[in-house]
Amino acid sequence: MTELLPQCSNLAGNVNSIIELCKGESSLRNQQDTSKIEIALQKAISPKFEIVFAGAFSAGKSMLINALLERELLYSAEGHATGTECYIEYAEADEERVVLTFLSEEETPQFVSEFNNYCANSGKLLATPFKVSIHGYETPNKNYFRVLSEWGTPLLEQLIADSGIEEFRTAITRYLTEEKRPQLFATLADDLQSLCITLKNHYQGIYRDLESQPREIEAMKALELNHLNQELKEVGEKLTKHIEGYVNAIVVNSDEKFEEDFKKLKARMVSRLDELLNTFSVRNAYSQATLTHLRNATAPLLAVLVEAFYYLSNQLEDVLIEESTSLVNRFCQRLLDAVRQGDYYRQIYRLLGNDGGIENQLKQLELQLIHALVSQGRTECDRYVRENHNFYNEGTFSIFQFRQTVQQTAQGYDCESILDAEPAIRQLLKLDFEPKVSATIQINFRHTVNNTLKNQLIPMAKKQADTILQQFNQARSYLEQTLEQEAAEKIANNAHKQQEIHQKIEDYNQAINSLNTCLTAMGLQKNHLPVIGEQELEIVPEVVNHSSN
């Protein structure tokens, strides 16, 4: 069963050749699953058929199998039986073995009874030299052994001839070789059909596209110049989409590096507030209040709080502006690097000889973003000067703390009564500023940043795309200087690609023709696989329908 027809001797090589051709095309590699074909190929080359011999206990199944195989593979004798389920597979010579046997307690195996019945009642021995007698006074087993000892091998050969086992073996062989095995080849061909059609269409498309390309330098130059306006439009659109995607990643918090930078801004604001509260000097604030009003020798708690509010707000503003500037600088540098790495950026250089003003525009944009966020940051921190709207609400800890502090500072009119309340004043400032800073870094300023980036970047990208498109004359002039060399290189490259695809088509057709010859030998002409004819590579002109009114 392992021998193939001469026409199919290179079946595996031809099928693997088709599979490798498919894997060699990057656009098809992930679209086609060849595992099913490989399994079908293995079945066609090394088929494994399962024939079930089922029957009653000690019915003679092992004897039948031994007779079919023409060798004493399974032990078949009185008192033994093969395992309840036994698999027999092909083995090389001298390597045959029985995996499982066990002792049977059956007194009279069924095959003994059938043997005795054949000798006494079948009538098949009447016209033969064998005059076998079965004695009723003997047990079936004794009759069995006596008859075998009297007539031996010739009687067994006669039994085999009468059993029709040769016809059975012939029929089984014909069934497996002429019916079942061709079905395996048909399945393989069916599995290959889809892959071959895909590969054929792919090769035809590439070949026709290359065939349609100009083969003269001037014609190639004219073709490239005709595409120039569309190419400028496409690179501008790619730039716009790239920047839109970049901005959107920030809006939806999926830009990891930007998120890290903004976390640094938030951490810096929190740590700076803690530092300011821990180092805040009531003496300096009191001194500033009295300097403002030289006629007075004392100052109220509210005056100290006013100076504190201005001081903390301005200090936090400096931090927010500094971190915002750093945030924009790092963002714009990453954006510039990303733009430089884009395919469209290299394409712009090829078309214009420069970047079309993209880098200058991004640098100007960086200054605009910094200016916008600095302005927004100042506005945000300027609002810190006002108390939190919940600060004086009845029942809150802040109003309780405020009243306690007022009572403490009202004990005298000199500086000491204010200085003694410094911890309480710091606590008051903490209660007011922490919610305001938290609202800035958690809610307000992130939305401000997102909105600023979106409103500045996206219009800039669209404007830059339009600027690139308007540089058509410059691009044409530049391309005319470089197109001759590019056109010559492209023509040579197309010719090389055409030779490569033509060789692939030849390899494909060679493998397919060989496979079809094999299928024909198996009687499977209807399962032939498609070849690529020369006429199928010709460019078919488009048909234009003219309708009359």
Buried (B, 14 or more C-beta within 10 A) or exposed (E): EEEBEEBBEBBBEBBBBBBEBBEEBEEBEEEBEBEBBBEBBBBBBEBEEEEEBEEEEBBBBBBBBBBBEEEEBBEBEBEBBBEEEBEBEEEEEEEBEEEEBEEBEBEBBBBBBBBBEBBBEEEBBEEEEBEBEBEEEBEBBEBBBBBEEEBEEEBBEBBBEEBEBEEEBEEEEEEBEEEEBBBBBBBBBEBBBEBBEBBBEBBBEBBBBBBEBBEEBEEBBBBBBEEBEEBBBBBBBBBBEBBBEBBBBBBEEEBEEBEEBBEBBBEBBBEBBEEBBEEBEBEEBBBBBBEEEEEEEBBBBEBBBBBBBBBBBBBBBEBBBBBBBBBBBBBBEBBBEBBEEBEBBEBBEBBBBEBBBBBEBBEEBBEBBBEBBBEBBBEBBEEBEEBBEEBEEEEBEBBEBBEBBBEBBEEEEEBEBBBBBBEBBBBBBBBBBBBBBBBBBEEBBBEBBBEBBBEBBBEBBBEBBEBBBEBBEBBBEBBEEEBBEBBEEBBEEBEEBBEEBBEBBEBBBEBBBBBBBBBEBBEBEEBBBBBBEEEBBEEEEEEEEEEEE
